[in-house]
Amino acid sequence: MAQRAKPAAIFLWVVAVAIILVIGGFLWIQADPARALRIAFTPSEPFSAISDQPLDYSDDANWAALPGKESFANASPAGEVRTMAMPDVDVFFVHPTTYLNSDTWNAPLNDEDANLRVEKRVLKLQASAYNLAGNIYAPRYRQATFGAFFDQEGDGLKALIYAYTDVLNAFDQFIAARNDGRPFILAGHSQGSLHLLALLQQRLAGTPLADRMIATYIIGWPVSMEADLAPMTGIDACETATDTQCVVSYQTFGPDGDTQGLEGYFEATTSLAGIPRAGTTMLCTNPLTWTIDGTATADANIGAQEPVDDDAALGEPEKSFTGATCDQNGFLILSENPGDVWQEFKMAGENYHVYDYHMFYGNIRQNAAARVAAWKADHP
């Protein structure tokens, strides 16, 4: 049976997350749009748990992707010839928010729209980037609804804690019964990355388990070098393309991007360790160089993946798609404006959050495999 998360662990999560929802607006959107979105997407009823029972992650049905299970997590870019595989490495992938319904604070596991977005979009254009590096394990979880990030009354906080409990239980079951002692990568996006940040603190930092963690890709969620990472014993920011036991993080904006909303969040919140993030350094890993605060021209981009129809296969890599640089505030800024196909889900302030993976898919794919090779070289 699935293991229920311990109250002490959840308490730390509450301390860190409580302030997130006091900011008065969604992380990547300015005040007026945030108010409109809060009205549109925040449930009108008070938070109520979908169930008091933890999910049973020994049941394969509670996983969107597993080794041997047919899914888009196994997708490859058109024209790619598989030259290597890493069956002795695992990838624990936590998907972003795909539940947009305002009826409930957390997604029912059988919500068709949320599941479609996970299965035909997220697994294809995010999780599959890691399938050269290892076996993909992607738990389904009762994610907090999109509107939870706008809430100012505390219900959104409760929804995020409820979602994290599932992620924590899934990871515990993954380690206890599925991983079999193999090295692993942690990866996620947006809400999934938020949950991974807490997971690092509560399950890996300062433990022997951290020795098997090859890298953690906390993409689409801000991370403070001093407040978030420094207190985590044995876990640092990745500084080169082959560093291991370290963390990658970035948020993507256009050339004229307005990052004030996210800057405000960062300055107003504290880490799991209770350290204020104000005045600290936001980690920006340039996915074209894999260095902190790096700069690269478009020729370093080995293959973006344009959005495709839900049932379509991945396309040909779009090489030299765009360059990017980490600005002085820790945001990844594109060197040029992408074309029309990239505008559908662009957020206010030229925030390309939804496309954090798409635009650097080939580089992520190559880098995950490179870090696995480096970890193996250090652990013969």
Contacts in CASP RR format, 6 or more apart in sequence:
PFRMAT RR
TARGET T0000
AUTHOR 0000-0000-0000
METHOD contacts of the structure
MODEL  1
MAQRAKPAAIFLWVVAVAIILVIGGFLWIQADPARALRIAFTPSEPFSAI
SDQPLDYSDDANWAALPGKESFANASPAGEVRTMAMPDVDVFFVHPTTYL
NSDTWNAPLNDEDANLRVEKRVLKLQASAYNLAGNIYAPRYRQATFGAFF
DQEGDGLKALIYAYTDVLNAFDQFIAARNDGRPFILAGHSQGSLHLLALL
QQRLAGTPLADRMIATYIIGWPVSMEADLAPMTGIDACETATDTQCVVSY
QTFGPDGDTQGLEGYFEATTSLAGIPRAGTTMLCTNPLTWTIDGTATADA
NIGAQEPVDDDAALGEPEKSFTGATCDQNGFLILSENPGDVWQEFKMAGE
NYHVYDYHMFYGNIRQNAAARVAAWKADHP
1 54 0 8 1.000
1 56 0 8 1.000
1 58 0 8 1.000
2 54 0 8 1.000
2 55 0 8 1.000
2 56 0 8 1.000
2 57 0 8 1.000
2 58 0 8 1.000
2 169 0 8 1.000
2 170 0 8 1.000
2 172 0 8 1.000
2 173 0 8 1.000
3 54 0 8 1.000
3 169 0 8 1.000
3 172 0 8 1.000
3 173 0 8 1.000
3 176 0 8 1.000
4 54 0 8 1.000
4 165 0 8 1.000
4 169 0 8 1.000
5 54 0 8 1.000
5 164 0 8 1.000
5 165 0 8 1.000
5 168 0 8 1.000
5 169 0 8 1.000
9 168 0 8 1.000
9 202 0 8 1.000
10 161 0 8 1.000
10 164 0 8 1.000
10 165 0 8 1.000
12 198 0 8 1.000
12 201 0 8 1.000
12 202 0 8 1.000
12 272 0 8 1.000
13 161 0 8 1.000
13 164 0 8 1.000
13 198 0 8 1.000
13 202 0 8 1.000
13 272 0 8 1.000
14 157 0 8 1.000
14 161 0 8 1.000
15 270 0 8 1.000
15 272 0 8 1.000
15 274 0 8 1.000
16 198 0 8 1.000
16 270 0 8 1.000
16 271 0 8 1.000
16 272 0 8 1.000
16 274 0 8 1.000
17 157 0 8 1.000
17 160 0 8 1.000
17 161 0 8 1.000
17 164 0 8 1.000
17 194 0 8 1.000
17 198 0 8 1.000
18 157 0 8 1.000
19 268 0 8 1.000
19 269 0 8 1.000
19 270 0 8 1.000
20 149 0 8 1.000
20 157 0 8 1.000
20 160 0 8 1.000
20 265 0 8 1.000
20 269 0 8 1.000
21 148 0 8 1.000
21 149 0 8 1.000
21 151 0 8 1.000
21 152 0 8 1.000
21 154 0 8 1.000
21 156 0 8 1.000
21 157 0 8 1.000
21 160 0 8 1.000
22 152 0 8 1.000
22 268 0 8 1.000
23 264 0 8 1.000
23 265 0 8 1.000
23 268 0 8 1.000
23 269 0 8 1.000
24 31 0 8 1.000
24 34 0 8 1.000
24 150 0 8 1.000
24 152 0 8 1.000
25 31 0 8 1.000
25 34 0 8 1.000
25 35 0 8 1.000
25 38 0 8 1.000
25 149 0 8 1.000
25 150 0 8 1.000
25 152 0 8 1.000
26 33 0 8 1.000
26 34 0 8 1.000
26 37 0 8 1.000
26 38 0 8 1.000
26 149 0 8 1.000
26 150 0 8 1.000
27 149 0 8 1.000
27 222 0 8 1.000
27 261 0 8 1.000
27 262 0 8 1.000
27 265 0 8 1.000
28 251 0 8 1.000
28 261 0 8 1.000
28 262 0 8 1.000
28 347 0 8 1.000
28 348 0 8 1.000
28 349 0 8 1.000
28 351 0 8 1.000
28 353 0 8 1.000
29 37 0 8 1.000
29 261 0 8 1.000
29 347 0 8 1.000
29 348 0 8 1.000
29 351 0 8 1.000
30 258 0 8 1.000
30 260 0 8 1.000
30 261 0 8 1.000
30 348 0 8 1.000
30 349 0 8 1.000
33 348 0 8 1.000
34 150 0 8 1.000
37 147 0 8 1.000
37 150 0 8 1.000
38 147 0 8 1.000
38 150 0 8 1.000
38 151 0 8 1.000
38 152 0 8 1.000
40 102 0 8 1.000
41 100 0 8 1.000
41 102 0 8 1.000
41 145 0 8 1.000
41 146 0 8 1.000
41 147 0 8 1.000
41 150 0 8 1.000
42 102 0 8 1.000
42 147 0 8 1.000
42 148 0 8 1.000
42 150 0 8 1.000
42 151 0 8 1.000
43 102 0 8 1.000
43 103 0 8 1.000
43 104 0 8 1.000
43 105 0 8 1.000
43 145 0 8 1.000
43 147 0 8 1.000
43 155 0 8 1.000
44 102 0 8 1.000
46 155 0 8 1.000
47 105 0 8 1.000
47 154 0 8 1.000
47 155 0 8 1.000
47 156 0 8 1.000
47 158 0 8 1.000
47 159 0 8 1.000
47 162 0 8 1.000
48 104 0 8 1.000
48 105 0 8 1.000
49 106 0 8 1.000
49 162 0 8 1.000
50 104 0 8 1.000
50 106 0 8 1.000
50 108 0 8 1.000
50 142 0 8 1.000
50 162 0 8 1.000
54 165 0 8 1.000
54 166 0 8 1.000
54 169 0 8 1.000
55 62 0 8 1.000
55 109 0 8 1.000
55 140 0 8 1.000
55 141 0 8 1.000
55 142 0 8 1.000
55 166 0 8 1.000
55 169 0 8 1.000
55 170 0 8 1.000
56 62 0 8 1.000
57 63 0 8 1.000
57 139 0 8 1.000
57 169 0 8 1.000
57 170 0 8 1.000
57 173 0 8 1.000
57 174 0 8 1.000
58 173 0 8 1.000
58 177 0 8 1.000
60 66 0 8 1.000
60 69 0 8 1.000
62 109 0 8 1.000
62 139 0 8 1.000
62 140 0 8 1.000
62 170 0 8 1.000
63 69 0 8 1.000
63 137 0 8 1.000
63 138 0 8 1.000
63 139 0 8 1.000
63 140 0 8 1.000
63 170 0 8 1.000
64 71 0 8 1.000
64 73 0 8 1.000
64 95 0 8 1.000
64 115 0 8 1.000
64 118 0 8 1.000
64 119 0 8 1.000
64 123 0 8 1.000
64 138 0 8 1.000
64 139 0 8 1.000
64 140 0 8 1.000
65 71 0 8 1.000
65 73 0 8 1.000
65 93 0 8 1.000
65 123 0 8 1.000
65 127 0 8 1.000
65 136 0 8 1.000
65 137 0 8 1.000
65 138 0 8 1.000
66 136 0 8 1.000
66 137 0 8 1.000
66 138 0 8 1.000
67 135 0 8 1.000
67 136 0 8 1.000
67 137 0 8 1.000
71 119 0 8 1.000
71 123 0 8 1.000
71 136 0 8 1.000
72 119 0 8 1.000
72 120 0 8 1.000
72 123 0 8 1.000
72 124 0 8 1.000
72 127 0 8 1.000
72 128 0 8 1.000
73 93 0 8 1.000
73 123 0 8 1.000
73 124 0 8 1.000
73 127 0 8 1.000
73 128 0 8 1.000
73 131 0 8 1.000
73 136 0 8 1.000
73 138 0 8 1.000
74 128 0 8 1.000
74 131 0 8 1.000
74 136 0 8 1.000
75 123 0 8 1.000
75 124 0 8 1.000
75 128 0 8 1.000
75 131 0 8 1.000
75 313 0 8 1.000
75 314 0 8 1.000
76 82 0 8 1.000
76 128 0 8 1.000
76 131 0 8 1.000
76 314 0 8 1.000
77 303 0 8 1.000
77 305 0 8 1.000
77 314 0 8 1.000
77 315 0 8 1.000
77 316 0 8 1.000
77 317 0 8 1.000
77 361 0 8 1.000
77 362 0 8 1.000
77 365 0 8 1.000
78 313 0 8 1.000
78 314 0 8 1.000
78 315 0 8 1.000
78 316 0 8 1.000
79 316 0 8 1.000
82 132 0 8 1.000
84 132 0 8 1.000
84 369 0 8 1.000
85 132 0 8 1.000
85 134 0 8 1.000
86 132 0 8 1.000
86 133 0 8 1.000
86 134 0 8 1.000
86 135 0 8 1.000
86 369 0 8 1.000
86 372 0 8 1.000
87 134 0 8 1.000
87 135 0 8 1.000
88 182 0 8 1.000
88 183 0 8 1.000
89 133 0 8 1.000
89 134 0 8 1.000
89 135 0 8 1.000
89 182 0 8 1.000
89 183 0 8 1.000
89 184 0 8 1.000
89 185 0 8 1.000
89 214 0 8 1.000
89 372 0 8 1.000
90 134 0 8 1.000
90 135 0 8 1.000
90 137 0 8 1.000
90 174 0 8 1.000
90 178 0 8 1.000
90 179 0 8 1.000
90 182 0 8 1.000
90 183 0 8 1.000
90 184 0 8 1.000
90 185 0 8 1.000
91 127 0 8 1.000
91 130 0 8 1.000
91 131 0 8 1.000
91 133 0 8 1.000
91 134 0 8 1.000
91 135 0 8 1.000
91 136 0 8 1.000
91 137 0 8 1.000
91 184 0 8 1.000
91 185 0 8 1.000
91 186 0 8 1.000
91 187 0 8 1.000
91 368 0 8 1.000
92 137 0 8 1.000
92 138 0 8 1.000
92 139 0 8 1.000
92 171 0 8 1.000
92 174 0 8 1.000
92 184 0 8 1.000
92 185 0 8 1.000
92 186 0 8 1.000
92 187 0 8 1.000
93 126 0 8 1.000
93 127 0 8 1.000
93 130 0 8 1.000
93 136 0 8 1.000
93 137 0 8 1.000
93 138 0 8 1.000
93 187 0 8 1.000
93 188 0 8 1.000
94 138 0 8 1.000
94 139 0 8 1.000
94 141 0 8 1.000
94 167 0 8 1.000
94 186 0 8 1.000
94 187 0 8 1.000
94 188 0 8 1.000
94 192 0 8 1.000
94 193 0 8 1.000
94 195 0 8 1.000
94 196 0 8 1.000
95 118 0 8 1.000
95 122 0 8 1.000
95 123 0 8 1.000
95 126 0 8 1.000
95 127 0 8 1.000
95 138 0 8 1.000
95 143 0 8 1.000
95 188 0 8 1.000
95 189 0 8 1.000
95 192 0 8 1.000
96 122 0 8 1.000
96 126 0 8 1.000
96 188 0 8 1.000
96 189 0 8 1.000
96 190 0 8 1.000
96 191 0 8 1.000
96 192 0 8 1.000
96 193 0 8 1.000
97 143 0 8 1.000
97 144 0 8 1.000
97 145 0 8 1.000
97 146 0 8 1.000
97 149 0 8 1.000
97 190 0 8 1.000
97 191 0 8 1.000
98 107 0 8 1.000
98 113 0 8 1.000
98 114 0 8 1.000
98 115 0 8 1.000
98 117 0 8 1.000
98 118 0 8 1.000
98 121 0 8 1.000
98 122 0 8 1.000
98 143 0 8 1.000
99 106 0 8 1.000
99 107 0 8 1.000
99 111 0 8 1.000
99 113 0 8 1.000
99 114 0 8 1.000
99 143 0 8 1.000
99 144 0 8 1.000
99 145 0 8 1.000
99 146 0 8 1.000
100 113 0 8 1.000
100 114 0 8 1.000
100 145 0 8 1.000
100 146 0 8 1.000
101 107 0 8 1.000
101 111 0 8 1.000
101 113 0 8 1.000
101 114 0 8 1.000
101 145 0 8 1.000
102 145 0 8 1.000
102 147 0 8 1.000
104 145 0 8 1.000
105 144 0 8 1.000
105 145 0 8 1.000
105 148 0 8 1.000
105 155 0 8 1.000
105 156 0 8 1.000
105 158 0 8 1.000
105 159 0 8 1.000
105 162 0 8 1.000
106 142 0 8 1.000
106 143 0 8 1.000
106 144 0 8 1.000
106 145 0 8 1.000
106 159 0 8 1.000
106 162 0 8 1.000
106 163 0 8 1.000
107 114 0 8 1.000
107 142 0 8 1.000
107 143 0 8 1.000
107 145 0 8 1.000
108 142 0 8 1.000
109 115 0 8 1.000
109 140 0 8 1.000
109 142 0 8 1.000
114 143 0 8 1.000
115 140 0 8 1.000
116 310 0 8 1.000
118 138 0 8 1.000
118 140 0 8 1.000
120 310 0 8 1.000
120 311 0 8 1.000
121 310 0 8 1.000
122 189 0 8 1.000
123 136 0 8 1.000
123 138 0 8 1.000
124 308 0 8 1.000
124 314 0 8 1.000
125 305 0 8 1.000
125 307 0 8 1.000
125 308 0 8 1.000
125 314 0 8 1.000
125 357 0 8 1.000
125 358 0 8 1.000
125 361 0 8 1.000
126 188 0 8 1.000
126 189 0 8 1.000
126 357 0 8 1.000
127 136 0 8 1.000
127 138 0 8 1.000
127 187 0 8 1.000
128 136 0 8 1.000
128 314 0 8 1.000
129 357 0 8 1.000
129 361 0 8 1.000
129 362 0 8 1.000
129 364 0 8 1.000
129 365 0 8 1.000
129 368 0 8 1.000
130 136 0 8 1.000
130 185 0 8 1.000
130 187 0 8 1.000
130 364 0 8 1.000
130 365 0 8 1.000
130 368 0 8 1.000
132 365 0 8 1.000
132 366 0 8 1.000
132 368 0 8 1.000
132 369 0 8 1.000
133 185 0 8 1.000
133 214 0 8 1.000
133 368 0 8 1.000
133 369 0 8 1.000
133 371 0 8 1.000
133 372 0 8 1.000
134 185 0 8 1.000
134 372 0 8 1.000
137 174 0 8 1.000
137 178 0 8 1.000
139 166 0 8 1.000
139 167 0 8 1.000
139 170 0 8 1.000
139 171 0 8 1.000
139 174 0 8 1.000
141 163 0 8 1.000
141 166 0 8 1.000
141 167 0 8 1.000
141 170 0 8 1.000
142 162 0 8 1.000
142 163 0 8 1.000
142 166 0 8 1.000
143 163 0 8 1.000
143 191 0 8 1.000
144 156 0 8 1.000
144 159 0 8 1.000
144 160 0 8 1.000
144 162 0 8 1.000
144 163 0 8 1.000
144 191 0 8 1.000
145 159 0 8 1.000
147 156 0 8 1.000
148 155 0 8 1.000
148 156 0 8 1.000
148 157 0 8 1.000
148 159 0 8 1.000
148 160 0 8 1.000
149 156 0 8 1.000
151 157 0 8 1.000
151 159 0 8 1.000
160 191 0 8 1.000
160 194 0 8 1.000
163 191 0 8 1.000
163 195 0 8 1.000
164 195 0 8 1.000
164 198 0 8 1.000
167 192 0 8 1.000
167 195 0 8 1.000
167 196 0 8 1.000
167 199 0 8 1.000
168 195 0 8 1.000
168 198 0 8 1.000
168 199 0 8 1.000
168 202 0 8 1.000
168 203 0 8 1.000
171 199 0 8 1.000
171 203 0 8 1.000
172 203 0 8 1.000
175 209 0 8 1.000
181 212 0 8 1.000
182 212 0 8 1.000
183 212 0 8 1.000
183 213 0 8 1.000
183 214 0 8 1.000
183 372 0 8 1.000
183 375 0 8 1.000
183 376 0 8 1.000
183 379 0 8 1.000
184 212 0 8 1.000
184 213 0 8 1.000
184 214 0 8 1.000
185 213 0 8 1.000
185 214 0 8 1.000
185 215 0 8 1.000
185 216 0 8 1.000
185 217 0 8 1.000
185 368 0 8 1.000
185 371 0 8 1.000
185 372 0 8 1.000
186 196 0 8 1.000
186 199 0 8 1.000
186 200 0 8 1.000
186 213 0 8 1.000
186 215 0 8 1.000
186 216 0 8 1.000
186 217 0 8 1.000
187 196 0 8 1.000
187 216 0 8 1.000
187 217 0 8 1.000
187 219 0 8 1.000
187 368 0 8 1.000
188 196 0 8 1.000
188 217 0 8 1.000
188 218 0 8 1.000
188 219 0 8 1.000
189 219 0 8 1.000
189 220 0 8 1.000
189 221 0 8 1.000
189 356 0 8 1.000
189 357 0 8 1.000
190 220 0 8 1.000
190 221 0 8 1.000
190 353 0 8 1.000
192 221 0 8 1.000
193 217 0 8 1.000
193 218 0 8 1.000
193 219 0 8 1.000
193 220 0 8 1.000
193 221 0 8 1.000
193 249 0 8 1.000
194 221 0 8 1.000
196 216 0 8 1.000
196 218 0 8 1.000
197 218 0 8 1.000
197 221 0 8 1.000
197 223 0 8 1.000
197 228 0 8 1.000
197 272 0 8 1.000
198 272 0 8 1.000
200 216 0 8 1.000
200 232 0 8 1.000
200 235 0 8 1.000
200 247 0 8 1.000
201 231 0 8 1.000
201 232 0 8 1.000
201 272 0 8 1.000
201 273 0 8 1.000
202 272 0 8 1.000
203 209 0 8 1.000
204 210 0 8 1.000
204 213 0 8 1.000
204 232 0 8 1.000
204 235 0 8 1.000
205 231 0 8 1.000
205 232 0 8 1.000
205 233 0 8 1.000
205 234 0 8 1.000
205 235 0 8 1.000
206 232 0 8 1.000
206 233 0 8 1.000
206 234 0 8 1.000
206 235 0 8 1.000
210 233 0 8 1.000
210 234 0 8 1.000
210 235 0 8 1.000
210 245 0 8 1.000
211 245 0 8 1.000
213 235 0 8 1.000
213 245 0 8 1.000
214 244 0 8 1.000
214 245 0 8 1.000
214 371 0 8 1.000
214 372 0 8 1.000
214 375 0 8 1.000
215 238 0 8 1.000
215 243 0 8 1.000
215 244 0 8 1.000
215 245 0 8 1.000
215 246 0 8 1.000
215 247 0 8 1.000
215 248 0 8 1.000
215 368 0 8 1.000
215 371 0 8 1.000
216 235 0 8 1.000
216 246 0 8 1.000
216 247 0 8 1.000
216 248 0 8 1.000
217 248 0 8 1.000
217 249 0 8 1.000
217 364 0 8 1.000
217 368 0 8 1.000
218 247 0 8 1.000
218 248 0 8 1.000
218 249 0 8 1.000
219 248 0 8 1.000
219 249 0 8 1.000
219 250 0 8 1.000
219 356 0 8 1.000
219 357 0 8 1.000
220 249 0 8 1.000
220 250 0 8 1.000
220 251 0 8 1.000
220 252 0 8 1.000
220 353 0 8 1.000
220 356 0 8 1.000
221 249 0 8 1.000
221 251 0 8 1.000
222 249 0 8 1.000
222 251 0 8 1.000
222 262 0 8 1.000
222 265 0 8 1.000
222 266 0 8 1.000
222 277 0 8 1.000
222 282 0 8 1.000
222 283 0 8 1.000
223 229 0 8 1.000
223 237 0 8 1.000
223 247 0 8 1.000
223 249 0 8 1.000
223 282 0 8 1.000
223 283 0 8 1.000
224 266 0 8 1.000
224 271 0 8 1.000
224 275 0 8 1.000
224 277 0 8 1.000
224 280 0 8 1.000
224 281 0 8 1.000
224 282 0 8 1.000
224 283 0 8 1.000
225 237 0 8 1.000
225 280 0 8 1.000
225 281 0 8 1.000
225 282 0 8 1.000
225 283 0 8 1.000
226 275 0 8 1.000
226 280 0 8 1.000
226 281 0 8 1.000
227 270 0 8 1.000
227 271 0 8 1.000
227 273 0 8 1.000
227 274 0 8 1.000
227 275 0 8 1.000
227 276 0 8 1.000
227 277 0 8 1.000
227 280 0 8 1.000
228 271 0 8 1.000
228 272 0 8 1.000
228 273 0 8 1.000
228 277 0 8 1.000
228 283 0 8 1.000
229 235 0 8 1.000
229 236 0 8 1.000
229 237 0 8 1.000
229 247 0 8 1.000
229 283 0 8 1.000
231 271 0 8 1.000
231 272 0 8 1.000
231 273 0 8 1.000
231 275 0 8 1.000
234 245 0 8 1.000
235 245 0 8 1.000
235 246 0 8 1.000
235 247 0 8 1.000
236 243 0 8 1.000
236 245 0 8 1.000
236 246 0 8 1.000
236 247 0 8 1.000
237 246 0 8 1.000
237 247 0 8 1.000
237 249 0 8 1.000
237 283 0 8 1.000
237 285 0 8 1.000
237 292 0 8 1.000
238 246 0 8 1.000
238 247 0 8 1.000
238 248 0 8 1.000
238 285 0 8 1.000
238 290 0 8 1.000
238 292 0 8 1.000
239 246 0 8 1.000
239 291 0 8 1.000
239 292 0 8 1.000
240 290 0 8 1.000
240 291 0 8 1.000
241 289 0 8 1.000
241 290 0 8 1.000
241 291 0 8 1.000
241 367 0 8 1.000
241 370 0 8 1.000
241 371 0 8 1.000
242 370 0 8 1.000
242 371 0 8 1.000
242 373 0 8 1.000
242 374 0 8 1.000
243 371 0 8 1.000
243 374 0 8 1.000
244 371 0 8 1.000
244 374 0 8 1.000
244 375 0 8 1.000
244 378 0 8 1.000
247 283 0 8 1.000
248 285 0 8 1.000
248 287 0 8 1.000
248 290 0 8 1.000
249 283 0 8 1.000
249 284 0 8 1.000
249 285 0 8 1.000
250 283 0 8 1.000
250 284 0 8 1.000
250 285 0 8 1.000
250 286 0 8 1.000
250 287 0 8 1.000
250 326 0 8 1.000
250 331 0 8 1.000
250 332 0 8 1.000
250 356 0 8 1.000
251 259 0 8 1.000
251 262 0 8 1.000
251 284 0 8 1.000
251 331 0 8 1.000
251 332 0 8 1.000
251 351 0 8 1.000
251 353 0 8 1.000
251 356 0 8 1.000
252 324 0 8 1.000
252 332 0 8 1.000
252 334 0 8 1.000
252 351 0 8 1.000
252 352 0 8 1.000
252 353 0 8 1.000
252 355 0 8 1.000
252 356 0 8 1.000
252 359 0 8 1.000
253 259 0 8 1.000
253 331 0 8 1.000
253 332 0 8 1.000
253 333 0 8 1.000
253 334 0 8 1.000
253 349 0 8 1.000
253 350 0 8 1.000
253 351 0 8 1.000
253 352 0 8 1.000
254 333 0 8 1.000
254 334 0 8 1.000
254 337 0 8 1.000
254 350 0 8 1.000
254 351 0 8 1.000
254 352 0 8 1.000
255 333 0 8 1.000
255 334 0 8 1.000
255 335 0 8 1.000
255 336 0 8 1.000
255 337 0 8 1.000
255 350 0 8 1.000
256 350 0 8 1.000
257 333 0 8 1.000
257 349 0 8 1.000
257 350 0 8 1.000
257 351 0 8 1.000
258 348 0 8 1.000
258 349 0 8 1.000
258 350 0 8 1.000
259 327 0 8 1.000
259 329 0 8 1.000
259 331 0 8 1.000
259 349 0 8 1.000
259 351 0 8 1.000
262 331 0 8 1.000
262 351 0 8 1.000
263 329 0 8 1.000
266 277 0 8 1.000
266 282 0 8 1.000
267 277 0 8 1.000
267 278 0 8 1.000
267 279 0 8 1.000
268 277 0 8 1.000
268 278 0 8 1.000
269 276 0 8 1.000
269 277 0 8 1.000
270 276 0 8 1.000
270 277 0 8 1.000
271 277 0 8 1.000
281 330 0 8 1.000
282 329 0 8 1.000
282 330 0 8 1.000
282 331 0 8 1.000
283 292 0 8 1.000
283 330 0 8 1.000
284 292 0 8 1.000
284 293 0 8 1.000
284 294 0 8 1.000
284 326 0 8 1.000
284 327 0 8 1.000
284 330 0 8 1.000
284 331 0 8 1.000
284 332 0 8 1.000
285 291 0 8 1.000
285 292 0 8 1.000
285 326 0 8 1.000
286 292 0 8 1.000
286 293 0 8 1.000
286 294 0 8 1.000
286 295 0 8 1.000
286 296 0 8 1.000
286 324 0 8 1.000
286 325 0 8 1.000
286 326 0 8 1.000
286 332 0 8 1.000
287 324 0 8 1.000
287 332 0 8 1.000
287 360 0 8 1.000
287 363 0 8 1.000
287 364 0 8 1.000
287 367 0 8 1.000
288 296 0 8 1.000
288 300 0 8 1.000
288 301 0 8 1.000
288 323 0 8 1.000
288 324 0 8 1.000
288 360 0 8 1.000
288 363 0 8 1.000
289 295 0 8 1.000
289 296 0 8 1.000
289 300 0 8 1.000
290 363 0 8 1.000
290 367 0 8 1.000
292 326 0 8 1.000
293 326 0 8 1.000
293 330 0 8 1.000
294 325 0 8 1.000
294 326 0 8 1.000
295 324 0 8 1.000
295 325 0 8 1.000
295 326 0 8 1.000
296 323 0 8 1.000
296 324 0 8 1.000
296 325 0 8 1.000
297 323 0 8 1.000
297 335 0 8 1.000
298 320 0 8 1.000
298 321 0 8 1.000
298 322 0 8 1.000
298 323 0 8 1.000
298 335 0 8 1.000
298 336 0 8 1.000
299 320 0 8 1.000
300 323 0 8 1.000
300 363 0 8 1.000
301 319 0 8 1.000
301 320 0 8 1.000
301 321 0 8 1.000
301 322 0 8 1.000
301 323 0 8 1.000
301 324 0 8 1.000
301 359 0 8 1.000
301 360 0 8 1.000
301 363 0 8 1.000
302 317 0 8 1.000
302 319 0 8 1.000
302 362 0 8 1.000
302 363 0 8 1.000
302 366 0 8 1.000
303 317 0 8 1.000
303 318 0 8 1.000
303 319 0 8 1.000
303 321 0 8 1.000
303 360 0 8 1.000
303 361 0 8 1.000
303 362 0 8 1.000
303 363 0 8 1.000
304 317 0 8 1.000
304 318 0 8 1.000
304 321 0 8 1.000
304 322 0 8 1.000
304 358 0 8 1.000
304 359 0 8 1.000
304 360 0 8 1.000
304 361 0 8 1.000
304 362 0 8 1.000
305 314 0 8 1.000
305 315 0 8 1.000
305 317 0 8 1.000
305 318 0 8 1.000
305 357 0 8 1.000
305 358 0 8 1.000
305 361 0 8 1.000
305 362 0 8 1.000
306 315 0 8 1.000
306 318 0 8 1.000
306 341 0 8 1.000
306 342 0 8 1.000
306 358 0 8 1.000
307 341 0 8 1.000
307 342 0 8 1.000
307 344 0 8 1.000
307 355 0 8 1.000
307 358 0 8 1.000
308 314 0 8 1.000
308 315 0 8 1.000
317 361 0 8 1.000
317 362 0 8 1.000
321 338 0 8 1.000
321 359 0 8 1.000
322 334 0 8 1.000
322 335 0 8 1.000
322 336 0 8 1.000
322 338 0 8 1.000
322 359 0 8 1.000
323 334 0 8 1.000
323 335 0 8 1.000
323 336 0 8 1.000
324 332 0 8 1.000
324 333 0 8 1.000
324 334 0 8 1.000
324 335 0 8 1.000
324 360 0 8 1.000
325 332 0 8 1.000
325 333 0 8 1.000
325 335 0 8 1.000
326 332 0 8 1.000
326 333 0 8 1.000
327 333 0 8 1.000
334 352 0 8 1.000
334 359 0 8 1.000
338 352 0 8 1.000
338 355 0 8 1.000
338 359 0 8 1.000
342 352 0 8 1.000
342 355 0 8 1.000
342 358 0 8 1.000
342 359 0 8 1.000
345 354 0 8 1.000
345 355 0 8 1.000
346 352 0 8 1.000
346 354 0 8 1.000
346 355 0 8 1.000
347 353 0 8 1.000
347 354 0 8 1.000
352 359 0 8 1.000
357 364 0 8 1.000
END
